Amino acid sequence: MKPPLQTVLGHRIAPPRITARAVLLLIAWIGLPVLALGMALDLATQWLFGWCVGLWCLAN
């Protein structure tokens, strides 16, 4: 069931929505730590076992 339409001084309040800033913050707070963790695991695997499993292996 939809909530009733809210108004302030006769003007309709815009419904909540995802903005570009929210998308950038999600990328910064979730995407970058996951990327850093993956890079650290790839680097540790290469140092410990000698297997090249990271993206930088494609550049060599």
Order of alpha helices (4+ residues) and beta strands (2+ residues): beta-beta-alpha-alpha-alpha
